Amino acid sequence: MLVGYARVSTVDQEPEYQVRALEQRGCSRIFTDRGSGRAKSRPQLDAALDFLRRGDTLAVWKFDRLARSLRHLIDLAGELERRQCELVSLTEAIDTGSPGGRLVFAVFGAMAEFEADLARERTREAHKAARAAGKRWGRPSVFHDRKTVQVAQALLRDPTVSRAEVARRVGCAPATLRRWFPRGDPAAFSGRVRKDGQ
């Protein structure tokens, strides 16, 4: 069976041109979403994927109607392949049921992996540059603030307050509290308050 999927980005757009093209291609069932391609929740796409059975083909007017990124497209194509289904784009004239279509997706997969490698490399270089400049990477800990350290120390000295409650009151995870105050000892503060901490 040929199953169609159409999507328009806003509620005031109409998907008729996509639906018409999918019908002309021979789709016997068409699912339509309205919303951004970056939205994680697309109920009709989920319904289309649930509807597909082994040997079926999912057809779209254009790949950007289906996937929010190249990586997402590759993942969807891989999922369809595992389920022994095919994927067709009418505009790009790509069909994973043909040798040429499979080759294109192999190239897409290599490009997506290359893009991911570049992103990881940029992140590593940014970390190195930040450390070399003496900067901390990521969100500062609540214990970089002198007042928070003092509050935590006072609470840790109170035998009626549990460590979990101390962590909750200062706004950190219990594991973070243990890391900065080994054994829950208020005098064993293991960090260093930033110069701008009050």
N, C-alpha and C positions, 0 to 999 in steps of 0.2 A: 504494500500500500504506500502511496505517496501522501505524506502528511505535511501540511504547510504551517509555517509560523510567520506572523507579521507583527511589526511593532511600530508605533508612532511615539514621538518623544513627549508630546503634550496632549492634554485632553481635547483641545480644540482642533487638532489635526485629524485628518481622516485617512484610514488605511486602505481605502477602496482600490487605489492603483496597485498596491501590493497584492491585495486579495485577488483582483482581477488577473494579474500576471500568474499568480499561483494556481488559480482555477484553470487558466489556459494551459498551464503545464500539466494539469491532470490531477491536482490534489483533491482527494475526496473528503478530506477533513482539514479545516484551517483554524488555528488558534491565534488570537490577537491580544496583545498587551498594549496598554497606553501608559507611558512613563519613560523616564530616563533610562538609557542603556546601562548606566552605572548603578542603578538601583539593584540592591542585592535580592530583593523579593520581586519576582516576576511570576505571578500565579499561573498565567497561561503558558509560559515556557515550561514550567514544572509539569503542567497538565499534558502538554504535547510530548514531553519526554516520557511521562508515565504511560501515555497512550501507545507509544511505539512498541512494536513487537519485532522479533528477529526477522530480518529480511526486509523490513520497512525502510523507507527513505524520508529523511526530514529535509524539506525544501524551504529556502528563504529567498526573498527578493535580492538581498544583499547581505554580506556577512556582518556589516555594522549594525544591522537590525537584530542580529542574534547575540553577538558577543560584545562585552564591554572593553576588551583588550585582546591583543594577539595571544597572550597566555591563556585567557579564558576561552578563546576560540579553539586553541590546540587541545585544551582540557576537554571541551565539549566533543570535539571530533574523536578524541581518544576514548571517551565514554561510549560514544555511538559505535565505534569500532569494536569495543569489548562486547557490546550487546549485538554485534553482527548486523548493525544498521548502517546506512550510508547517509551522506550529507551532500546537498546540492545547493549551489548559489546560482540563481538565474542571471544576475547582472554580471558577475565575474566569470560565468560559464565554467565553474569548477564542480566536478562530480567525483567524490571519493570512491565511487564504484568503478572508475576508469583508472588505468595505469598513470595517465597524466595528472589526474586529480590527486592520487596518492603521492606522486612525486612532489606536487606543489605543497602538500601538507608536510611532507618530510622537510622541505626547505623552510616552511613556516616554523616548524618545531626547532630547527637549528637556529633560526633567527631569534626566536623567543629565548632559547638557552643563552645565546650570545648576549642578548640584551640583559638577561638576569646576571650573567657574569660581569658585565660592565657595571651594573648597579652595585653589586657586591664589592667590586674593586674600588669604586668611588667612595663607598661607605668606609672601607678599610683606610683609604687615604685620608678621608676626613677625620677619622679617629686618630690617626698618627699625627696629623697637623694640629689637632686640638690638644693632644697630650704634649706635643713639642712646645706649644704656646702656653702650657700650664693651665689649660682650661679643662673643666670637667665635662664629660659627655653625658647628655641625658638630663632628666629632671633632677634638680637638687633635692637632697634629703631634707626632711623636716628637721633633722638634727643639725643642720647647718645654721639654725637660728638659736641664738643663746637662750632666749626666753623659753623655747620649747624644751631645750635640754634641762633647764632649771625646773620646769613643770614636771617633766618625766622623773627627774631625780626626787622631787618632793613626793610624787605619787608612789615611786618604788620604795620609799622609806615608810609608807603607810601600810601596815600589815593587813588592813582591812580591804585593800584594793588589789585585785588580782593583776597579774602581768597582762592578761588579755584585755582587761579593762583599761590599763595604762596605755596600751597600744591604741585602743579605740579612741581614748580621749585626746591623744596627741596626733591622731590621724595617720597611723602607719600600721603595717602588718606586724603580727607578733614576731615573725622571723626577723624583721628589721630591728625591732626593739632588742631582740637577743643579740643581734650582730653588734649593735652600738653599746649595749650594756650587758656584757657577758655575765652569765649566772644571775642576771637581774640585780646586780650590785650597782647601786646609784653612784658609788665612788669609782667604778671601773669603766667610766665612759671612754670608749675606744676611738672617738673621732676628734676632729679639730673644727671648732666653730669658725666659720668664715669671718674675714675681717669686717664685712659689712653687717654681720649678725649683731642683733641688739642684745 
